Amino acid sequence: MMMDDIRVIIAKGPFSAEDAQYYIECIKSKTKFTLKKVTFTRTDTYLDIRYSFADIPFERIRRIPLADLPERRAVNN
């Protein structure tokens, strides 16, 4: 699908167009480059976001945890 001249691919998992639009707006607000393609892959615990820019031959990957992860401590208090 296309959103604002950006190719959006929902590769795996339940993910709505509204969710995709939210994350695209977050990415746009943090960069000055033009987005070309965004791929969303959702599992039970993570949302992987891969995106590339029109001006830069580089793909960025983000992993966002969807569930609270158990806290790991090196030393117990």
C-alpha positions in Angstrom: 0.0 0.0 0.0 1.0 3.6 -0.4 0.8 6.3 2.2 1.9 9.9 1.4 4.1 8.6 -1.4 5.8 6.1 0.9 5.6 2.4 0.1 4.3 0.6 3.2 4.6 -3.2 3.6 3.0 -5.1 6.5 5.0 -8.3 6.3 3.7 -10.3 9.2 1.3 -10.0 12.1 -1.8 -8.0 12.8 -1.1 -4.3 12.1 -3.6 -1.6 11.1 -3.1 1.3 8.7 -3.6 3.7 11.6 -0.7 2.1 13.5 1.4 2.4 10.4 0.6 6.0 9.9 1.5 6.8 13.6 5.0 5.2 13.2 5.5 6.9 9.9 4.8 10.3 11.4 7.2 9.5 14.3 9.9 8.7 11.8 9.2 11.8 9.7 9.4 14.1 12.7 12.8 12.8 13.7 14.5 13.1 10.3 14.9 15.6 7.5 15.2 13.0 4.7 12.4 11.7 2.5 11.1 8.3 3.4 10.9 5.9 0.5 9.8 2.5 2.0 8.7 1.2 5.4 8.2 -2.5 6.3 6.5 -3.6 9.5 6.9 -7.1 10.9 5.0 -7.9 14.2 5.5 -10.8 16.5 4.1 -11.5 19.9 6.8 -9.5 21.7 8.4 -7.2 19.1 7.5 -4.8 16.3 10.3 -4.6 13.7 10.4 -1.5 11.6 12.7 -1.3 8.5 12.8 1.9 6.6 14.8 3.4 3.8 15.2 7.0 2.5 15.0 8.2 -1.1 18.2 10.3 -0.8 20.4 7.7 1.1 21.2 4.2 0.0 20.8 2.9 3.6 18.1 0.9 5.4 17.4 1.6 9.1 16.1 -1.2 11.4 14.2 -0.5 14.7 12.9 -3.1 17.1 10.3 -2.0 19.6 9.3 -4.3 22.5 5.5 -4.7 22.7 5.4 -6.4 26.1 7.1 -5.5 29.4 10.3 -7.5 29.6 11.3 -9.0 32.9 13.9 -6.9 34.7 17.3 -8.4 34.8 19.7 -7.6 37.5 23.4 -8.5 37.9 23.2 -8.0 41.7 20.1 -8.6 43.9 19.4 -5.9 46.4 
